[in-house]
Amino acid sequence: MNVLIVDDQEPMRELLSRWLTPLGYEIFQAPSADAAVLILENHPMAVVLCDRSMPGHDGDWLVGQVRERFPAVGVILATADDSVPPRISLQNGVLGYLVKPFNRTLVVNAVADAVAWHAVAARSGTVRVTAANPVDAWLHGRAGRTSEENK
């Protein structure tokens, strides 16, 4: 599965790549939301893991682009700003919300959940992310739990 990491800080992109590559994900990196859209236009992705605050277009803008143009791609937002309640971002069609600094387990679980959502979305065609969608409800219920709790 292809995962696109979007962050304006290269060390963060590299760290996330090191965590996810050994799990078999094909990692693509973009330093901006605009660069991410170009990658999405040329490579099918299962998941976009995106920083919320970036120069130029931000992560919220990218979420809108993904939902409009690539609706079966799972989106996870990451931010250093813990003052934004996750429920605000999740209302915009985001499957996961991670607050930096985050640990490997939370990242791995969020990506695995988004990949599972993508698999269902890709099989069923165009999918809108809503609270009424049973797959979304399942994923939202798993958010923030460890892999042992999710079994």
N, C-alpha and C positions, 0 to 999 in steps of 0.2 A: 504494500500500500504506500502511496505517495503522501508525504506530509510536507507542507510548506510552512517554514518558520519565518515570521515577519517581525523584525525588530531593528531599530536604528542602531543598536549597539552590537557590534560584531562579537564581543566576548559572550554575550547572552545567546546569540544564535549558535555559536560554537559549542557552548555548554549543553544546550538543548539537543543539538545534533549528536554529541557524544553520548547522551543519555538514551536517545531513541534509535540510533543506527544499529546497535547490537541486538535490538529486538526485531530486526528484519525490515524496518521501515526504510523506504527510499526518501532521503531528505533533500529538499530544495530550500534555498535561503534567499530572502529578499530584504534589503535594507530600508524599504519604504513601501507604503501601500500602493503607489503607482507601479513600482517594480513587481509587486505581488500580482497585480492584475495582468501584467504582461506574461508572467509565468503561467498563471491560470489559463490564459488564452491559448497557450502552447503545450501544456502538460496537464493531463487529468490528475486531479488531487482527490484524496479521500478527506483530508483534514487540513485546515489552516489554523496554525497556532500563532496568534498575533498580539503584539504589544498594543495597548490602547492609546498611549501617548507617544506620538512621533511627529517630527517636523513635517510640514505639508499636510497631506491628507492623513487623518488619524485612523485608529483601529475601528472606530464606529463607522466611519465612511466606508472602510473596506468591508465591514459586515454587510452594509447595504448593497455594495457591489456584488458580493458573493451571493447573497440571498436573491438578488434580481437576476444575475447572469449564470450562476452555478448553484442552483438550489439544493443539489444533493451533496454538496461539500459540507462537512461538519466544521464548525468554527468554535475555537476556544480563544477567549480574550485573556491577556495577562496584563497586570498593571502593578506599579509600585505604590499607587494611591489607594490606600485601604479605606478612604472616606466614602467611596462610591459603593453603595450597597449592591451586592451581586444581583439582587432581583431586578435592579434597574437595567443592567446590561443584558440579563437573561431575557428580558421582555423584547429585546431587539432580535431575537432569533439566534442567540448564542447558546451553545450546548454546555459550555463550561466556562468558569471564571476563576482564574488563579491570581492570588495576590503575592507579589514578590516581597521578600525572597521566598521561593517555594522549594519544596524538596522533590527529589526524584520520584518518589512513590506517587505523589499527587499528580505530577506531570504525566507519568506513565499511565495511571488510571484514567485521567481525563482524555488522553489520546486514545486509549483502548475503547472508552465509551463512545467517543466521536467516530471512531472507525466502525464500531457496531452500528451506530445510527446511520452512517454513510451507506453501509451494506444494505440496510433495509430501504433507505431512500433511493438508492441506485436501482434496486430491483423493482420498486413500486413506481418509478418515474418521478415526475416533478412533485416535490413535497414541500409544503409550507410548514415552517416551524411554529407550532402553536402549543399552548398548554393542553389543548384537547387531543393532540396527537398522542396516541398511546406510547409510541417509542420515546417521544420527548418526556412524557411523564415518567417513564421508567428511568431515563437518563437523569432527569432532575432529581429523582429519588435517590440515585446513587452518588450524586455530587458530594465530594468531600469525604467519602467513606474509604476505608482501606480496602485492598483487594480481598482480604479475609472476610470483611464484613459484607462484601458484595457477592460472595459465593452462595 
